[in-house]
Amino acid sequence: MSFYRYLVQNQLAPSVYNVFFNSQRANERLRSMPLHKLTNYNLSDLENLLKALRQRTKLTIEFIGFTGQV
């Protein structure tokens, strides 16, 4: 079984959002490829990027480092 998903990481120092494409085939290691770094640390810019991703694909989007944020 294989899986494919996006990973959005909230990096606090320096303040950027990182977007990765993760994939893993059966019996293989996880591969993580950096796709984009959003250096303008603005939540509305991140929301626009996520909206564009969701329009183009139905892949799962996993979020890391957003604990306590609304």
mmCIF file of the N, C-alpha and C atoms, coordinates in Angstrom:
data_MODEL
# 
_entry.id   MODEL 
# 
loop_
_atom_site.group_PDB 
_atom_site.id 
_atom_site.type_symbol 
_atom_site.label_atom_id 
_atom_site.label_alt_id 
_atom_site.label_comp_id 
_atom_site.label_asym_id 
_atom_site.label_entity_id 
_atom_site.label_seq_id 
_atom_site.pdbx_PDB_ins_code 
_atom_site.Cartn_x 
_atom_site.Cartn_y 
_atom_site.Cartn_z 
_atom_site.occupancy 
_atom_site.B_iso_or_equiv 
_atom_site.pdbx_formal_charge 
_atom_site.auth_seq_id 
_atom_site.auth_comp_id 
_atom_site.auth_asym_id 
_atom_site.auth_atom_id 
_atom_site.pdbx_PDB_model_num 
ATOM 1   N N  . MET A 1 1  ? 0.837  -1.178 0.000  1.00 0.00 ? 1  MET A N  1 
ATOM 2   C CA . MET A 1 1  ? 0.000  0.000  0.000  1.00 0.00 ? 1  MET A CA 1 
ATOM 3   C C  . MET A 1 1  ? 0.887  1.248  0.000  1.00 0.00 ? 1  MET A C  1 
ATOM 4   N N  . SER A 1 2  ? 0.509  2.253  -0.726 1.00 0.00 ? 2  SER A N  1 
ATOM 5   C CA . SER A 1 2  ? 1.264  3.500  -0.827 1.00 0.00 ? 2  SER A CA 1 
ATOM 6   C C  . SER A 1 2  ? 0.441  4.653  -0.277 1.00 0.00 ? 2  SER A C  1 
ATOM 7   N N  . PHE A 1 3  ? 1.143  5.700  0.155  1.00 0.00 ? 3  PHE A N  1 
ATOM 8   C CA . PHE A 1 3  ? 0.416  6.907  0.538  1.00 0.00 ? 3  PHE A CA 1 
ATOM 9   C C  . PHE A 1 3  ? 1.155  8.130  0.023  1.00 0.00 ? 3  PHE A C  1 
ATOM 10  N N  . TYR A 1 4  ? 0.376  9.164  -0.244 1.00 0.00 ? 4  TYR A N  1 
ATOM 11  C CA . TYR A 1 4  ? 0.889  10.437 -0.724 1.00 0.00 ? 4  TYR A CA 1 
ATOM 12  C C  . TYR A 1 4  ? 0.153  11.540 0.023  1.00 0.00 ? 4  TYR A C  1 
ATOM 13  N N  . ARG A 1 5  ? 0.886  12.543 0.512  1.00 0.00 ? 5  ARG A N  1 
ATOM 14  C CA . ARG A 1 5  ? 0.247  13.646 1.224  1.00 0.00 ? 5  ARG A CA 1 
ATOM 15  C C  . ARG A 1 5  ? 1.162  14.850 1.251  1.00 0.00 ? 5  ARG A C  1 
ATOM 16  N N  . TYR A 1 6  ? 0.547  15.992 1.549  1.00 0.00 ? 6  TYR A N  1 
ATOM 17  C CA . TYR A 1 6  ? 1.304  17.215 1.768  1.00 0.00 ? 6  TYR A CA 1 
ATOM 18  C C  . TYR A 1 6  ? 1.519  17.394 3.256  1.00 0.00 ? 6  TYR A C  1 
ATOM 19  N N  . LEU A 1 7  ? 2.633  18.003 3.609  1.00 0.00 ? 7  LEU A N  1 
ATOM 20  C CA . LEU A 1 7  ? 2.934  18.342 4.994  1.00 0.00 ? 7  LEU A CA 1 
ATOM 21  C C  . LEU A 1 7  ? 3.218  19.838 5.044  1.00 0.00 ? 7  LEU A C  1 
ATOM 22  N N  . VAL A 1 8  ? 2.496  20.550 5.905  1.00 0.00 ? 8  VAL A N  1 
ATOM 23  C CA . VAL A 1 8  ? 2.718  21.982 6.099  1.00 0.00 ? 8  VAL A CA 1 
ATOM 24  C C  . VAL A 1 8  ? 3.294  22.155 7.494  1.00 0.00 ? 8  VAL A C  1 
ATOM 25  N N  . GLN A 1 9  ? 4.488  22.748 7.557  1.00 0.00 ? 9  GLN A N  1 
ATOM 26  C CA . GLN A 1 9  ? 5.191  22.921 8.823  1.00 0.00 ? 9  GLN A CA 1 
ATOM 27  C C  . GLN A 1 9  ? 5.268  24.397 9.177  1.00 0.00 ? 9  GLN A C  1 
ATOM 28  N N  . ASN A 1 10 ? 4.865  24.715 10.383 1.00 0.00 ? 10 ASN A N  1 
ATOM 29  C CA . ASN A 1 10 ? 4.984  26.066 10.913 1.00 0.00 ? 10 ASN A CA 1 
ATOM 30  C C  . ASN A 1 10 ? 6.329  26.149 11.623 1.00 0.00 ? 10 ASN A C  1 
ATOM 31  N N  . GLN A 1 11 ? 7.278  26.825 11.011 1.00 0.00 ? 11 GLN A N  1 
ATOM 32  C CA . GLN A 1 11 ? 8.615  26.959 11.581 1.00 0.00 ? 11 GLN A CA 1 
ATOM 33  C C  . GLN A 1 11 ? 8.710  28.319 12.253 1.00 0.00 ? 11 GLN A C  1 
ATOM 34  N N  . LEU A 1 12 ? 9.019  28.332 13.540 1.00 0.00 ? 12 LEU A N  1 
ATOM 35  C CA . LEU A 1 12 ? 8.983  29.568 14.309 1.00 0.00 ? 12 LEU A CA 1 
ATOM 36  C C  . LEU A 1 12 ? 10.257 30.392 14.213 1.00 0.00 ? 12 LEU A C  1 
ATOM 37  N N  . ALA A 1 13 ? 11.414 29.785 14.055 1.00 0.00 ? 13 ALA A N  1 
ATOM 38  C CA . ALA A 1 13 ? 12.658 30.557 13.988 1.00 0.00 ? 13 ALA A CA 1 
ATOM 39  C C  . ALA A 1 13 ? 13.511 30.036 12.844 1.00 0.00 ? 13 ALA A C  1 
ATOM 40  N N  . PRO A 1 14 ? 13.632 30.718 11.739 1.00 0.00 ? 14 PRO A N  1 
ATOM 41  C CA . PRO A 1 14 ? 12.929 31.952 11.406 1.00 0.00 ? 14 PRO A CA 1 
ATOM 42  C C  . PRO A 1 14 ? 11.469 31.655 11.054 1.00 0.00 ? 14 PRO A C  1 
ATOM 43  N N  . SER A 1 15 ? 10.639 32.648 11.122 1.00 0.00 ? 15 SER A N  1 
ATOM 44  C CA . SER A 1 15 ? 9.194  32.474 10.914 1.00 0.00 ? 15 SER A CA 1 
ATOM 45  C C  . SER A 1 15 ? 8.877  32.261 9.439  1.00 0.00 ? 15 SER A C  1 
ATOM 46  N N  . VAL A 1 16 ? 8.669  31.000 9.067  1.00 0.00 ? 16 VAL A N  1 
ATOM 47  C CA . VAL A 1 16 ? 8.297  30.626 7.700  1.00 0.00 ? 16 VAL A CA 1 
ATOM 48  C C  . VAL A 1 16 ? 7.341  29.444 7.757  1.00 0.00 ? 16 VAL A C  1 
ATOM 49  N N  . TYR A 1 17 ? 6.613  29.253 6.677  1.00 0.00 ? 17 TYR A N  1 
ATOM 50  C CA . TYR A 1 17 ? 5.814  28.045 6.489  1.00 0.00 ? 17 TYR A CA 1 
ATOM 51  C C  . TYR A 1 17 ? 6.509  27.213 5.421  1.00 0.00 ? 17 TYR A C  1 
ATOM 52  N N  . ASN A 1 18 ? 6.738  25.930 5.703  1.00 0.00 ? 18 ASN A N  1 
ATOM 53  C CA . ASN A 1 18 ? 7.356  25.014 4.751  1.00 0.00 ? 18 ASN A CA 1 
ATOM 54  C C  . ASN A 1 18 ? 6.315  24.017 4.271  1.00 0.00 ? 18 ASN A C  1 
ATOM 55  N N  . VAL A 1 19 ? 6.337  23.722 2.977  1.00 0.00 ? 19 VAL A N  1 
ATOM 56  C CA . VAL A 1 19 ? 5.413  22.751 2.393  1.00 0.00 ? 19 VAL A CA 1 
ATOM 57  C C  . VAL A 1 19 ? 6.231  21.627 1.767  1.00 0.00 ? 19 VAL A C  1 
ATOM 58  N N  . PHE A 1 20 ? 5.895  20.395 2.129  1.00 0.00 ? 20 PHE A N  1 
ATOM 59  C CA . PHE A 1 20 ? 6.585  19.211 1.634  1.00 0.00 ? 20 PHE A CA 1 
ATOM 60  C C  . PHE A 1 20 ? 5.587  18.273 0.972  1.00 0.00 ? 20 PHE A C  1 
ATOM 61  N N  . PHE A 1 21 ? 6.085  17.453 0.047  1.00 0.00 ? 21 PHE A N  1 
ATOM 62  C CA . PHE A 1 21 ? 5.306  16.360 -0.520 1.00 0.00 ? 21 PHE A CA 1 
ATOM 63  C C  . PHE A 1 21 ? 5.902  15.077 0.029  1.00 0.00 ? 21 PHE A C  1 
ATOM 64  N N  . ASN A 1 22 ? 5.099  14.316 0.762  1.00 0.00 ? 22 ASN A N  1 
ATOM 65  C CA . ASN A 1 22 ? 5.557  13.057 1.345  1.00 0.00 ? 22 ASN A CA 1 
ATOM 66  C C  . ASN A 1 22 ? 4.933  11.883 0.609  1.00 0.00 ? 22 ASN A C  1 
ATOM 67  N N  . SER A 1 23 ? 5.747  10.876 0.368  1.00 0.00 ? 23 SER A N  1 
ATOM 68  C CA . SER A 1 23 ? 5.246  9.656  -0.281 1.00 0.00 ? 23 SER A CA 1 
ATOM 69  C C  . SER A 1 23 ? 5.954  8.452  0.323  1.00 0.00 ? 23 SER A C  1 
ATOM 70  N N  . GLN A 1 24 ? 5.242  7.345  0.331  1.00 0.00 ? 24 GLN A N  1 
ATOM 71  C CA . GLN A 1 24 ? 5.818  6.109  0.822  1.00 0.00 ? 24 GLN A CA 1 
ATOM 72  C C  . GLN A 1 24 ? 5.130  4.945  0.141  1.00 0.00 ? 24 GLN A C  1 
ATOM 73  N N  . ARG A 1 25 ? 5.926  4.123  -0.504 1.00 0.00 ? 25 ARG A N  1 
ATOM 74  C CA . ARG A 1 25 ? 5.405  2.900  -1.116 1.00 0.00 ? 25 ARG A CA 1 
ATOM 75  C C  . ARG A 1 25 ? 5.546  1.755  -0.126 1.00 0.00 ? 25 ARG A C  1 
ATOM 76  N N  . ALA A 1 26 ? 4.817  0.709  -0.376 1.00 0.00 ? 26 ALA A N  1 
ATOM 77  C CA . ALA A 1 26 ? 4.867  -0.456 0.508  1.00 0.00 ? 26 ALA A CA 1 
ATOM 78  C C  . ALA A 1 26 ? 6.293  -0.960 0.637  1.00 0.00 ? 26 ALA A C  1 
ATOM 79  N N  . ASN A 1 27 ? 6.706  -1.224 1.862  1.00 0.00 ? 27 ASN A N  1 
ATOM 80  C CA . ASN A 1 27 ? 8.024  -1.770 2.171  1.00 0.00 ? 27 ASN A CA 1 
ATOM 81  C C  . ASN A 1 27 ? 9.174  -0.847 1.777  1.00 0.00 ? 27 ASN A C  1 
ATOM 82  N N  . GLU A 1 28 ? 8.910  0.447  1.649  1.00 0.00 ? 28 GLU A N  1 
ATOM 83  C CA . GLU A 1 28 ? 9.962  1.415  1.346  1.00 0.00 ? 28 GLU A CA 1 
ATOM 84  C C  . GLU A 1 28 ? 9.954  2.519  2.386  1.00 0.00 ? 28 GLU A C  1 
ATOM 85  N N  . ARG A 1 29 ? 11.030 3.284  2.424  1.00 0.00 ? 29 ARG A N  1 
ATOM 86  C CA . ARG A 1 29 ? 11.141 4.381  3.373  1.00 0.00 ? 29 ARG A CA 1 
ATOM 87  C C  . ARG A 1 29 ? 10.335 5.585  2.906  1.00 0.00 ? 29 ARG A C  1 
ATOM 88  N N  . LEU A 1 30 ? 9.978  6.411  3.869  1.00 0.00 ? 30 LEU A N  1 
ATOM 89  C CA . LEU A 1 30 ? 9.262  7.657  3.591  1.00 0.00 ? 30 LEU A CA 1 
ATOM 90  C C  . LEU A 1 30 ? 10.168 8.601  2.818  1.00 0.00 ? 30 LEU A C  1 
ATOM 91  N N  . ARG A 1 31 ? 9.635  9.215  1.776  1.00 0.00 ? 31 ARG A N  1 
ATOM 92  C CA . ARG A 1 31 ? 10.353 10.236 1.010  1.00 0.00 ? 31 ARG A CA 1 
ATOM 93  C C  . ARG A 1 31 ? 9.651  11.569 1.228  1.00 0.00 ? 31 ARG A C  1 
ATOM 94  N N  . SER A 1 32 ? 10.415 12.587 1.558  1.00 0.00 ? 32 SER A N  1 
ATOM 95  C CA . SER A 1 32 ? 9.872  13.911 1.792  1.00 0.00 ? 32 SER A CA 1 
ATOM 96  C C  . SER A 1 32 ? 10.607 14.900 0.906  1.00 0.00 ? 32 SER A C  1 
ATOM 97  N N  . MET A 1 33 ? 9.865  15.540 0.008  1.00 0.00 ? 33 MET A N  1 
ATOM 98  C CA . MET A 1 33 ? 10.468 16.487 -0.924 1.00 0.00 ? 33 MET A CA 1 
ATOM 99  C C  . MET A 1 33 ? 9.957  17.890 -0.625 1.00 0.00 ? 33 MET A C  1 
ATOM 100 N N  . PRO A 1 34 ? 10.860 18.849 -0.365 1.00 0.00 ? 34 PRO A N  1 
ATOM 101 C CA . PRO A 1 34 ? 10.409 20.223 -0.146 1.00 0.00 ? 34 PRO A CA 1 
ATOM 102 C C  . PRO A 1 34 ? 9.813  20.806 -1.422 1.00 0.00 ? 34 PRO A C  1 
ATOM 103 N N  . LEU A 1 35 ? 8.657  21.427 -1.297 1.00 0.00 ? 35 LEU A N  1 
ATOM 104 C CA . LEU A 1 35 ? 7.990  22.020 -2.450 1.00 0.00 ? 35 LEU A CA 1 
ATOM 105 C C  . LEU A 1 35 ? 8.036  23.538 -2.441 1.00 0.00 ? 35 LEU A C  1 
ATOM 106 N N  . HIS A 1 36 ? 7.836  24.106 -1.253 1.00 0.00 ? 36 HIS A N  1 
ATOM 107 C CA . HIS A 1 36 ? 7.690  25.559 -1.201 1.00 0.00 ? 36 HIS A CA 1 
ATOM 108 C C  . HIS A 1 36 ? 8.013  26.065 0.196  1.00 0.00 ? 36 HIS A C  1 
ATOM 109 N N  . LYS A 1 37 ? 8.593  27.262 0.254  1.00 0.00 ? 37 LYS A N  1 
ATOM 110 C CA . LYS A 1 37 ? 8.840  27.940 1.523  1.00 0.00 ? 37 LYS A CA 1 
ATOM 111 C C  . LYS A 1 37 ? 8.159  29.293 1.440  1.00 0.00 ? 37 LYS A C  1 
ATOM 112 N N  . LEU A 1 38 ? 7.194  29.506 2.299  1.00 0.00 ? 38 LEU A N  1 
ATOM 113 C CA . LEU A 1 38 ? 6.451  30.764 2.330  1.00 0.00 ? 38 LEU A CA 1 
ATOM 114 C C  . LEU A 1 38 ? 7.109  31.667 3.370  1.00 0.00 ? 38 LEU A C  1 
ATOM 115 N N  . THR A 1 39 ? 7.968  32.580 2.896  1.00 0.00 ? 39 THR A N  1 
ATOM 116 C CA . THR A 1 39 ? 8.739  33.426 3.811  1.00 0.00 ? 39 THR A CA 1 
ATOM 117 C C  . THR A 1 39 ? 7.923  34.598 4.329  1.00 0.00 ? 39 THR A C  1 
ATOM 118 N N  . ASN A 1 40 ? 6.854  34.961 3.637  1.00 0.00 ? 40 ASN A N  1 
ATOM 119 C CA . ASN A 1 40 ? 5.946  35.986 4.138  1.00 0.00 ? 40 ASN A CA 1 
ATOM 120 C C  . ASN A 1 40 ? 5.050  35.308 5.176  1.00 0.00 ? 40 ASN A C  1 
ATOM 121 N N  . TYR A 1 41 ? 5.401  35.439 6.441  1.00 0.00 ? 41 TYR A N  1 
ATOM 122 C CA . TYR A 1 41 ? 4.744  34.715 7.527  1.00 0.00 ? 41 TYR A CA 1 
ATOM 123 C C  . TYR A 1 41 ? 3.390  35.355 7.826  1.00 0.00 ? 41 TYR A C  1 
ATOM 124 N N  . ASN A 1 42 ? 2.454  35.106 6.913  1.00 0.00 ? 42 ASN A N  1 
ATOM 125 C CA . ASN A 1 42 ? 1.130  35.700 6.984  1.00 0.00 ? 42 ASN A CA 1 
ATOM 126 C C  . ASN A 1 42 ? 0.114  34.580 6.801  1.00 0.00 ? 42 ASN A C  1 
ATOM 127 N N  . LEU A 1 43 ? -0.793 34.420 7.757  1.00 0.00 ? 43 LEU A N  1 
ATOM 128 C CA . LEU A 1 43 ? -1.746 33.318 7.718  1.00 0.00 ? 43 LEU A CA 1 
ATOM 129 C C  . LEU A 1 43 ? -2.656 33.378 6.501  1.00 0.00 ? 43 LEU A C  1 
ATOM 130 N N  . SER A 1 44 ? -3.035 34.566 6.051  1.00 0.00 ? 44 SER A N  1 
ATOM 131 C CA . SER A 1 44 ? -3.911 34.657 4.877  1.00 0.00 ? 44 SER A CA 1 
ATOM 132 C C  . SER A 1 44 ? -3.183 34.188 3.616  1.00 0.00 ? 44 SER A C  1 
ATOM 133 N N  . ASP A 1 45 ? -1.872 34.419 3.517  1.00 0.00 ? 45 ASP A N  1 
ATOM 134 C CA . ASP A 1 45 ? -1.104 33.901 2.376  1.00 0.00 ? 45 ASP A CA 1 
ATOM 135 C C  . ASP A 1 45 ? -1.047 32.376 2.412  1.00 0.00 ? 45 ASP A C  1 
ATOM 136 N N  . LEU A 1 46 ? -0.890 31.817 3.612  1.00 0.00 ? 46 LEU A N  1 
ATOM 137 C CA . LEU A 1 46 ? -0.894 30.361 3.751  1.00 0.00 ? 46 LEU A CA 1 
ATOM 138 C C  . LEU A 1 46 ? -2.256 29.798 3.368  1.00 0.00 ? 46 LEU A C  1 
ATOM 139 N N  . GLU A 1 47 ? -3.330 30.442 3.794  1.00 0.00 ? 47 GLU A N  1 
ATOM 140 C CA . GLU A 1 47 ? -4.674 29.979 3.437  1.00 0.00 ? 47 GLU A CA 1 
ATOM 141 C C  . GLU A 1 47 ? -4.885 29.997 1.928  1.00 0.00 ? 47 GLU A C  1 
ATOM 142 N N  . ASN A 1 48 ? -4.385 31.017 1.246  1.00 0.00 ? 48 ASN A N  1 
ATOM 143 C CA . ASN A 1 48 ? -4.496 31.082 -0.219 1.00 0.00 ? 48 ASN A CA 1 
ATOM 144 C C  . ASN A 1 48 ? -3.715 29.955 -0.879 1.00 0.00 ? 48 ASN A C  1 
ATOM 145 N N  . LEU A 1 49 ? -2.533 29.656 -0.366 1.00 0.00 ? 49 LEU A N  1 
ATOM 146 C CA . LEU A 1 49 ? -1.732 28.558 -0.903 1.00 0.00 ? 49 LEU A CA 1 
ATOM 147 C C  . LEU A 1 49 ? -2.455 27.226 -0.711 1.00 0.00 ? 49 LEU A C  1 
ATOM 148 N N  . LEU A 1 50 ? -3.018 27.018 0.474  1.00 0.00 ? 50 LEU A N  1 
ATOM 149 C CA . LEU A 1 50 ? -3.740 25.773 0.750  1.00 0.00 ? 50 LEU A CA 1 
ATOM 150 C C  . LEU A 1 50 ? -4.987 25.646 -0.113 1.00 0.00 ? 50 LEU A C  1 
ATOM 151 N N  . LYS A 1 51 ? -5.667 26.745 -0.353 1.00 0.00 ? 51 LYS A N  1 
ATOM 152 C CA . LYS A 1 51 ? -6.843 26.731 -1.217 1.00 0.00 ? 51 LYS A CA 1 
ATOM 153 C C  . LYS A 1 51 ? -6.462 26.294 -2.630 1.00 0.00 ? 51 LYS A C  1 
ATOM 154 N N  . ALA A 1 52 ? -5.340 26.808 -3.128 1.00 0.00 ? 52 ALA A N  1 
ATOM 155 C CA . ALA A 1 52 ? -4.867 26.427 -4.468 1.00 0.00 ? 52 ALA A CA 1 
ATOM 156 C C  . ALA A 1 52 ? -4.492 24.948 -4.509 1.00 0.00 ? 52 ALA A C  1 
ATOM 157 N N  . LEU A 1 53 ? -3.848 24.437 -3.462 1.00 0.00 ? 53 LEU A N  1 
ATOM 158 C CA . LEU A 1 53 ? -3.504 23.012 -3.416 1.00 0.00 ? 53 LEU A CA 1 
ATOM 159 C C  . LEU A 1 53 ? -4.750 22.147 -3.434 1.00 0.00 ? 53 LEU A C  1 
ATOM 160 N N  . ARG A 1 54 ? -5.739 22.538 -2.649 1.00 0.00 ? 54 ARG A N  1 
ATOM 161 C CA . ARG A 1 54 ? -6.976 21.742 -2.563 1.00 0.00 ? 54 ARG A CA 1 
ATOM 162 C C  . ARG A 1 54 ? -7.767 21.759 -3.869 1.00 0.00 ? 54 ARG A C  1 
ATOM 163 N N  . GLN A 1 55 ? -7.642 22.815 -4.652 1.00 0.00 ? 55 GLN A N  1 
ATOM 164 C CA . GLN A 1 55 ? -8.333 22.875 -5.937 1.00 0.00 ? 55 GLN A CA 1 
ATOM 165 C C  . GLN A 1 55 ? -7.692 21.939 -6.953 1.00 0.00 ? 55 GLN A C  1 
ATOM 166 N N  . ARG A 1 56 ? -6.396 21.672 -6.792 1.00 0.00 ? 56 ARG A N  1 
ATOM 167 C CA . ARG A 1 56 ? -5.665 20.872 -7.767 1.00 0.00 ? 56 ARG A CA 1 
ATOM 168 C C  . ARG A 1 56 ? -5.553 19.397 -7.396 1.00 0.00 ? 56 ARG A C  1 
ATOM 169 N N  . THR A 1 57 ? -5.749 19.082 -6.132 1.00 0.00 ? 57 THR A N  1 
ATOM 170 C CA . THR A 1 57 ? -5.579 17.699 -5.693 1.00 0.00 ? 57 THR A CA 1 
ATOM 171 C C  . THR A 1 57 ? -6.470 17.406 -4.494 1.00 0.00 ? 57 THR A C  1 
ATOM 172 N N  . LYS A 1 58 ? -6.711 16.145 -4.260 1.00 0.00 ? 58 LYS A N  1 
ATOM 173 C CA . LYS A 1 58 ? -7.496 15.730 -3.106 1.00 0.00 ? 58 LYS A CA 1 
ATOM 174 C C  . LYS A 1 58 ? -6.618 15.032 -2.071 1.00 0.00 ? 58 LYS A C  1 
ATOM 175 N N  . LEU A 1 59 ? -5.311 15.283 -2.124 1.00 0.00 ? 59 LEU A N  1 
ATOM 176 C CA . LEU A 1 59 ? -4.401 14.657 -1.174 1.00 0.00 ? 59 LEU A CA 1 
ATOM 177 C C  . LEU A 1 59 ? -4.611 15.209 0.236  1.00 0.00 ? 59 LEU A C  1 
ATOM 178 N N  . THR A 1 60 ? -4.328 14.380 1.209  1.00 0.00 ? 60 THR A N  1 
ATOM 179 C CA . THR A 1 60 ? -4.388 14.781 2.605  1.00 0.00 ? 60 THR A CA 1 
ATOM 180 C C  . THR A 1 60 ? -3.323 15.839 2.875  1.00 0.00 ? 60 THR A C  1 
ATOM 181 N N  . ILE A 1 61 ? -3.668 16.821 3.714  1.00 0.00 ? 61 ILE A N  1 
ATOM 182 C CA . ILE A 1 61 ? -2.708 17.836 4.135  1.00 0.00 ? 61 ILE A CA 1 
ATOM 183 C C  . ILE A 1 61 ? -2.533 17.698 5.638  1.00 0.00 ? 61 ILE A C  1 
ATOM 184 N N  . GLU A 1 62 ? -1.297 17.422 6.051  1.00 0.00 ? 62 GLU A N  1 
ATOM 185 C CA . GLU A 1 62 ? -0.959 17.263 7.467  1.00 0.00 ? 62 GLU A CA 1 
ATOM 186 C C  . GLU A 1 62 ? -0.284 18.541 7.962  1.00 0.00 ? 62 GLU A C  1 
ATOM 187 N N  . PHE A 1 63 ? -0.627 18.973 9.160  1.00 0.00 ? 63 PHE A N  1 
ATOM 188 C CA . PHE A 1 63 ? -0.078 20.209 9.720  1.00 0.00 ? 63 PHE A CA 1 
ATOM 189 C C  . PHE A 1 63 ? 0.778  19.889 10.942 1.00 0.00 ? 63 PHE A C  1 
ATOM 190 N N  . ILE A 1 64 ? 1.951  20.528 11.009 1.00 0.00 ? 64 ILE A N  1 
ATOM 191 C CA . ILE A 1 64 ? 2.865  20.344 12.143 1.00 0.00 ? 64 ILE A CA 1 
ATOM 192 C C  . ILE A 1 64 ? 3.287  21.709 12.658 1.00 0.00 ? 64 ILE A C  1 
ATOM 193 N N  . GLY A 1 65 ? 3.275  21.862 13.971 1.00 0.00 ? 65 GLY A N  1 
ATOM 194 C CA . GLY A 1 65 ? 3.753  23.101 14.584 1.00 0.00 ? 65 GLY A CA 1 
ATOM 195 C C  . GLY A 1 65 ? 2.715  24.187 14.722 1.00 0.00 ? 65 GLY A C  1 
ATOM 196 N N  . PHE A 1 66 ? 1.443  23.849 14.599 1.00 0.00 ? 66 PHE A N  1 
ATOM 197 C CA . PHE A 1 66 ? 0.361  24.820 14.693 1.00 0.00 ? 66 PHE A CA 1 
ATOM 198 C C  . PHE A 1 66 ? -0.401 24.714 16.003 1.00 0.00 ? 66 PHE A C  1 
ATOM 199 N N  . THR A 1 67 ? 0.119  24.003 16.990 1.00 0.00 ? 67 THR A N  1 
ATOM 200 C CA . THR A 1 67 ? -0.551 23.802 18.260 1.00 0.00 ? 67 THR A CA 1 
ATOM 201 C C  . THR A 1 67 ? -0.836 25.148 18.930 1.00 0.00 ? 67 THR A C  1 
ATOM 202 N N  . GLY A 1 68 ? -2.079 25.341 19.349 1.00 0.00 ? 68 GLY A N  1 
ATOM 203 C CA . GLY A 1 68 ? -2.460 26.554 20.040 1.00 0.00 ? 68 GLY A CA 1 
ATOM 204 C C  . GLY A 1 68 ? -2.820 27.711 19.131 1.00 0.00 ? 68 GLY A C  1 
ATOM 205 N N  . GLN A 1 69 ? -2.753 27.520 17.812 1.00 0.00 ? 69 GLN A N  1 
ATOM 206 C CA . GLN A 1 69 ? -3.120 28.574 16.881 1.00 0.00 ? 69 GLN A CA 1 
ATOM 207 C C  . GLN A 1 69 ? -4.491 28.297 16.299 1.00 0.00 ? 69 GLN A C  1 
ATOM 208 N N  . VAL A 1 70 ? -5.208 29.368 16.026 1.00 0.00 ? 70 VAL A N  1 
ATOM 209 C CA . VAL A 1 70 ? -6.555 29.256 15.447 1.00 0.00 ? 70 VAL A CA 1 
ATOM 210 C C  . VAL A 1 70 ? -6.517 29.704 14.010 1.00 0.00 ? 70 VAL A C  1 
# 
